[in-house]
């Protein structure tokens, strides 16, 4: 999903990082920076690797607590404006 979200090929277990472990800008982040409103909608947990690749940057796709923390940090910065999905247990 990182490749889908950023156009950068990476290792299988990483989220939002290139093959060398550096953060890559995602299309969601670029859209926010350009002034667009953004959102993530999923039928799984919002912290699951696939939706997380659009907003988080971690070494291990199963690190859902840090992913939730990064989603909260982004929300404090004003994006994404809409989050629809499961995973409430990671936000308590």
C-alpha positions in Angstrom: 0.0 0.0 0.0 3.0 2.4 0.5 3.6 2.1 -3.2 0.0 2.9 -4.0 0.0 5.8 -1.5 3.3 7.3 -2.5 4.5 5.8 -5.8 7.6 4.5 -4.0 8.4 0.8 -3.9 9.5 -0.4 -0.4 9.8 -3.5 1.8 6.8 -5.6 2.6 6.4 -4.9 6.3 6.9 -1.1 6.3 4.2 1.6 6.3 5.0 5.0 4.6 8.7 4.4 4.4 11.1 3.8 1.5 13.4 0.7 1.3 16.0 2.6 3.3 13.5 3.4 6.1 13.0 7.1 5.2 9.6 8.7 5.3 7.9 9.2 2.0 5.2 11.8 1.2 1.9 10.2 0.5 -0.8 11.4 -1.9 -3.0 12.2 1.1 -0.2 14.4 2.7 0.5 16.1 -0.7 -3.2 16.8 -1.1 -3.4 18.3 2.4 -0.3 20.4 1.7 -2.0 21.7 -1.5 -5.0 22.8 0.5 -7.4 19.9 -0.3 -9.6 18.3 2.2 -8.7 14.7 2.8 -10.2 11.5 4.3 -9.7 7.8 4.8 -12.5 5.3 4.5 -12.0 1.6 5.0 -13.9 -1.6 5.9 -11.1 -2.6 8.2 -9.3 -0.9 11.1 -8.1 2.6 10.2 -4.8 1.6 11.8 -4.5 -1.5 9.5 -1.5 -1.3 7.1 -3.4 -0.5 3.9 -5.2 2.7 5.1 -2.3 3.6 7.4 0.1 3.8 4.5 -1.7 7.0 3.5 -1.0 8.8 6.7 1.6 7.0 8.9 5.3 6.1 8.8 6.4 3.0 10.8 8.8 0.1 10.3 6.3 -2.6 11.1 2.8 -2.8 9.7 1.5 -4.5 12.9 2.6 -1.5 15.1 -1.0 -0.2 15.3 -0.6 1.7 18.5 2.1 4.0 17.0 0.1 4.2 13.8 -2.9 5.4 15.9 -0.7 8.0 17.6 0.5 9.3 14.2 -3.1 9.5 13.0 -3.9 11.6 16.1 -0.9 13.8 15.5 -2.0 14.4 11.9 -5.6 15.2 13.0 -4.2 17.8 15.3 -2.5 19.3 12.2 -5.9 19.4 10.5 -5.9 16.2 8.3 -7.5 14.0 7.4 -10.8 15.7 7.9 -12.7 12.4 7.6 -11.8 9.0 9.1 -14.2 6.1 8.8 -13.2 2.6 9.8 -12.8 0.3 12.7 -10.0 0.1 15.3 -11.5 2.2 18.2 -9.5 0.1 20.7 -6.3 1.8 19.4 -7.6 5.3 20.2 -8.7 4.9 23.9 
